[in-house]
Amino acid sequence: MRRLLPLLVLAACAARAEVRHIKTSDGVDLFVTVRGHGTPCLYLHGGPGSGSHWLEKFSGEMLERNFQMIYLDQRGTSRSTSPPNGDYSMDRMVRDFEEVRVALGIRQWLTLGHSFGGILQVGYAQRHPEVVQGLLMINCGLNINAIAAEVLPHACSMLGAVPPRPCTDESARLIERVSAVFGLLRDRDLFWKLGYASLDKKKLMDATFDDLPDWNKDFESKALGVKEYWQDYAQFTPFISAPVLFFYGRSDWMVGPTHYKHARFPHMLLW
């Protein structure tokens, strides 16, 4: 038992999380959990507005063996508060990341992005290349219009041989057509097939949102109304010199299985 005690103490220390409430310069309370040991790594969640809890819950044990993980709920999301002035611009988001880094006393770190988080990663690496050691990208988007163009035909094919009007109405904006088709998929309980292997997997993910009371959905409701997020961020990738590990899914129809081809980072490993 004496020989086990040091191991038990180490295990308890490794599992302990440091929860921080970091106040931004414009008065937002950012919820941050720091856990693990190793190279600091900032998680930039997707959604927009999916929060950091799910990754910590499902993958934290693996990630925290090698990284000091910084799980951030972005402004207006989950356990973080909303900006009084409604500022969700890229510059303000990047400033949040920098204020978190400074508050935690970190000189340089990696970023780990998922889905919409890829756009935030590129925006951050553009503005602060000196602090971003590398980018880990999990099924990341770089161009919302390109995602919509790839996903729409597949989504329409799921609705049957006779495509409904949103599939064929080229007078409507692409994002409006995608939103309408997604609504039809939800009505027919088919939407989960775009991003999950089974309905049980979707329910497992959905349950993570039930873990947290009073979920803030402000950013989720406003992000796609921010014009600059509609830029083609892939065009900036050739100028980001940090190493990139880019994971993509052959059956990922939330972002598109060939969306990774838009990424042109000079030092990139695809997986």
Salt bridges, closest charged atoms under 4 A:
GLU18 OE2 - ARG20 NH1 3.44
ASP26 OD1 - ARG75 NH2 2.84
ASP26 OD1 - ARG92 NH1 3.65
ASP29 OD2 - HIS21 ND1 2.82
GLU56 OE2 - ARG35 NH2 3.11
GLU64 OE2 - ARG35 NE 3.86
ASP73 OD2 - ARG79 NE 2.81
ASP91 OD1 - ARG127 NE 2.72
ASP96 OD2 - ARG75 NE 2.58
ASP96 OD1 - ARG92 NH2 2.90
GLU98 OE2 - ARG101 NE 2.83
GLU98 OE1 - HIS128 ND1 3.74
GLU99 OE1 - ARG92 NH2 3.31
GLU99 OE2 - ARG95 NE 3.31
GLU130 OE2 - HIS128 ND1 3.20
ASP169 OD2 - ARG165 NH2 3.54
GLU176 OE2 - ARG173 NE 3.43
ASP206 OD2 - LYS202 NZ 2.54
ASP211 OD2 - HIS53 NE2 2.95
ASP211 OD2 - LYS57 NZ 2.88
ASP218 OD1 - LYS222 NZ 3.03
